[in-house]
Amino acid sequence: MPSRLPHLVVEIGRFMVTGGLSTIVSITIFNFLAHGLYLTSDPWLGEQPLSALVLANLVGMMVSYRLSRSWTFRHRPPVHADGGRTAFFLINLVTLPLSVGSLWFSRHVLHQTDPLADNLAGNVIGALIGQVARFYLFRTYVFRKPVTATEVAHHPVSLLGPAGLVIDPEATSEAP
């Protein structure tokens, strides 16, 4: 485990940068749609902030997938034939209610309707909770760790995951 720790720290750091950039995209779109972003006094979805949050997060998901696939998890082969897109978007859709629920709670239970409260509830609190869940789910179901030939030889059954075996062609087959 200690030898994997530096790699895990780098991976978490990259995941956080990817999440941060996609969150900036989502926040910008959300604030434009729900609050006008100082560009208009009549925002397109001013009366529908939950819809604005969902649309903004869908765009953020696309940015997040592209960055995750090409940078954050580029060393991990996708588990599925479609490059992990289906699982990636399914995980994002399953975790999206965390942000939407947080915004809903702020709006309908706490009766907070100002832009600061909307952003704290939907784009900070809800997004952070969702980010933790997504990191685990992406690493487990979308971008799995490559398997070495040695690991296959010693643990062939335990390495079979949801979509079968993923072998790292760069790995050596040295015995421990």
CORVEN-V834151 format. One record per pair of residues at least 12 apart in sequence whose C-alpha atoms are under 10 Angstrom apart, sorted by the first residue. I is the first residue (numbers start at 1). J is the second residue. D is the distance in Angstrom with one decimal. If there is no record, write none. Layout:
i->(I;I)
j->(J;J)
d->(D;D)
//
This chain:
i->(10;11;11;11;11;11;12;12;13;14;14;14;14;14;15;15;15;15;15;15;15;15;15;16;16;16;16;17;17;17;17;18;18;18;18;18;18;18;18;19;19;19;19;19;19;19;19;19;19;19;19;19;20;20;20;21;21;21;21;22;22;22;22;22;22;22;22;22;22;22;23;23;23;23;23;23;23;23;23;23;24;24;25;25;25;25;25;25;25;26;26;26;26;26;26;26;26;26;26;26;26;27;27;27;27;27;27;27;27;28;28;29;29;29;29;29;29;29;30;30;30;30;30;30;30;30;30;30;30;30;30;30;31;31;31;31;31;31;31;31;31;31;32;32;32;32;32;33;33;33;33;33;33;33;33;33;33;34;34;34;34;34;34;34;34;34;34;34;35;35;35;35;35;35;37;49;49;49;49;49;49;49;50;50;50;50;50;50;50;50;51;52;53;53;53;53;53;53;53;53;54;54;54;54;54;57;57;57;57;57;57;57;58;58;58;58;60;61;61;61;61;61;62;62;62;64;64;64;65;65;65;65;65;66;68;68;68;69;69;69;69;69;69;72;73;73;73;73;73;73;74;75;75;75;75;75;76;76;76;76;76;76;76;76;76;77;77;77;77;77;77;77;77;77;78;78;78;78;78;78;78;78;78;79;79;79;79;79;79;79;79;79;79;79;79;79;80;80;80;80;80;80;80;81;83;83;84;84;84;84;85;86;87;87;87;87;87;88;88;88;88;88;88;89;91;91;91;91;91;91;91;92;92;92;92;92;92;94;94;94;95;95;95;95;95;95;95;95;96;96;96;96;96;97;97;97;97;98;98;98;98;98;98;98;98;98;98;99;99;99;99;99;99;99;99;99;99;100;100;100;100;100;101;101;101;102;102;102;102;102;102;102;102;102;102;103;103;103;103;103;103;103;103;103;103;104;104;104;105;105;106;106;106;106;107;140;140;141;141;141;142;142;144;144;144;145;145;145;146;146;146;146;146;146;146;146;147;147;147;147;147;147;147;147;147;148;148;148;148;148;148;148;148;148;149;149;149;149;149;149;149;149;149;150;150;150;150;150;150;151;151;151;151;151;151;152;152;152;152;153;153;154;154)
j->(72;71;72;73;135;139;72;135;72;67;68;71;72;73;64;67;68;71;72;73;131;134;135;72;131;132;135;64;67;68;72;63;64;65;66;67;68;71;72;60;61;63;64;65;67;68;72;127;128;131;134;135;60;64;131;60;63;64;67;56;57;59;60;61;62;63;64;65;66;67;56;57;59;60;61;63;64;123;124;127;60;123;56;57;59;60;61;63;64;52;53;54;55;56;57;58;59;60;61;63;123;53;56;57;60;119;122;123;124;56;60;52;53;55;56;57;59;60;45;49;50;51;52;53;54;55;56;57;118;119;122;123;43;45;46;49;52;53;56;115;118;119;44;45;46;52;56;45;46;47;48;49;51;52;53;55;56;46;47;48;49;50;51;52;53;56;115;118;47;49;52;114;115;118;115;100;103;104;107;113;118;122;99;100;101;103;104;107;118;122;100;100;96;99;100;103;118;119;122;123;93;96;97;99;100;92;93;96;99;100;123;127;89;92;93;96;92;88;89;92;93;96;85;88;89;88;89;92;84;85;88;89;92;85;88;138;143;83;84;85;88;142;143;143;138;139;142;143;144;145;143;143;144;145;146;168;139;142;143;144;145;146;147;166;168;142;143;144;145;146;147;166;167;168;139;141;142;143;144;145;146;163;166;140;141;142;143;144;145;146;161;162;163;164;165;166;141;142;143;162;163;164;166;163;142;143;138;141;142;143;142;142;137;138;141;142;143;134;137;138;141;142;143;142;130;133;134;137;138;141;142;130;131;133;134;137;138;130;133;134;126;127;129;130;131;132;133;134;122;126;127;130;131;122;126;127;130;121;122;125;126;127;128;129;130;131;133;121;122;123;124;125;126;127;128;129;130;121;122;123;126;127;121;122;126;118;120;121;122;123;124;125;126;127;129;117;118;119;120;121;122;123;124;125;126;118;121;122;121;122;118;120;121;122;121;161;162;161;162;163;162;163;161;165;166;166;167;168;159;165;166;167;168;169;170;171;159;160;165;166;167;168;169;170;171;166;167;168;169;170;171;172;173;174;167;168;169;170;171;172;173;174;175;171;172;173;174;175;176;167;171;173;174;175;176;165;166;167;173;173;175;175;176)
d->(8.9;9.7;6.4;7.4;9.9;9.9;8.5;8.1;8.6;9.4;8.5;7.6;5.1;8.4;9.2;9.0;7.3;9.0;5.7;8.3;9.1;9.9;7.5;9.1;8.5;10.0;9.2;9.9;9.3;9.9;8.6;8.4;6.1;8.9;9.3;6.1;6.7;8.4;7.1;8.8;9.3;9.1;6.5;9.8;8.9;8.9;9.9;9.2;9.5;7.5;10.0;9.7;10.0;9.1;10.0;8.5;8.1;7.8;9.0;9.8;8.5;8.3;4.8;7.1;8.3;5.6;5.4;9.1;9.9;8.7;9.1;8.0;9.8;6.4;9.0;9.2;8.6;7.4;9.0;8.1;8.2;9.2;7.6;8.5;7.6;5.9;9.6;8.0;9.7;9.6;7.8;9.2;8.4;4.7;5.4;8.1;6.7;5.0;8.6;9.4;8.1;8.4;7.1;8.4;8.8;7.5;9.1;6.5;9.5;8.0;10.0;7.9;8.3;8.2;5.3;8.6;8.4;9.0;9.1;7.9;9.3;9.1;5.5;5.5;8.5;7.7;5.2;8.1;9.6;8.7;9.6;8.9;8.8;9.7;9.4;9.1;8.2;8.8;8.9;7.7;9.1;8.2;8.0;8.7;9.2;8.8;9.4;5.1;6.7;9.8;8.9;7.9;9.1;5.7;8.5;9.0;8.3;4.3;7.3;7.0;5.3;8.7;8.7;5.9;8.1;10.0;8.4;9.3;9.3;8.5;9.5;8.9;6.8;9.7;9.6;9.4;8.4;8.9;9.2;9.3;8.3;9.8;9.4;6.3;9.0;7.2;7.2;9.5;9.7;9.0;8.9;10.0;9.4;8.2;7.0;8.6;9.5;9.7;7.5;8.5;9.5;7.7;9.0;8.9;7.3;8.9;9.3;7.8;9.2;9.7;9.4;9.7;8.9;8.7;8.6;9.2;10.0;8.7;7.2;7.0;9.1;10.0;9.6;9.7;8.4;9.4;9.9;9.8;9.1;7.5;7.1;8.1;9.8;9.6;9.7;9.4;9.0;8.1;8.5;9.2;9.9;9.6;8.3;9.7;9.2;8.4;9.4;6.4;8.8;9.3;8.5;8.7;9.4;8.3;8.0;9.5;8.8;9.0;5.4;5.8;5.6;6.0;9.7;9.3;8.8;8.7;6.1;6.7;7.5;6.7;10.0;7.4;8.7;8.3;10.0;8.8;5.9;5.0;6.7;9.2;9.4;9.7;8.5;9.4;7.0;5.7;6.2;6.4;9.4;9.7;8.6;8.0;6.0;7.8;8.4;7.1;8.9;7.3;9.0;9.1;6.4;9.1;10.0;9.2;8.2;8.9;9.1;8.3;5.2;7.2;8.1;8.8;9.3;8.2;7.1;6.1;9.7;8.9;8.8;6.8;8.3;6.2;9.1;9.9;9.9;9.0;6.8;7.1;7.7;9.0;9.1;8.4;9.4;9.5;7.1;9.6;9.5;9.4;10.0;9.4;9.4;9.1;8.8;5.6;8.5;9.9;7.4;7.3;9.9;8.5;8.4;7.1;10.0;9.8;8.4;9.9;8.7;9.9;8.3;8.8;5.2;7.3;9.2;7.0;6.0;9.8;9.9;7.3;4.8;6.8;8.3;7.4;3.8;5.5;8.6;8.0;7.1;8.6;6.2;9.1;7.3;9.2;8.8;7.9;7.6;9.0;9.0;5.3;5.6;9.0;9.4;7.2;5.4;9.0;9.8;8.4;6.1;8.2;8.4;5.0;4.6;8.4;10.0;9.0;7.6;9.1;8.4;8.3;8.1;9.5;7.2;9.1;6.3;8.5;8.9;8.9;9.3;8.4;7.3;8.7;9.8;9.8;8.8;9.8;7.8;8.0;9.0;8.7;10.0;8.9;5.8;5.6;4.9;8.7;9.4;8.7;7.6;9.9;7.7;5.8;4.6;5.4;8.8;9.9;7.9;8.7;5.9;5.5;7.7;8.1;5.1;6.8;7.1;9.5;7.0;7.7;8.4;9.5;6.6;6.6;5.0;8.2;9.4;8.3;7.3;5.0;6.3;6.2;8.1;9.4;9.8;8.6;9.9;9.2;9.9;8.8;9.7;8.3;9.3;8.7;9.0;9.1;9.8)
//
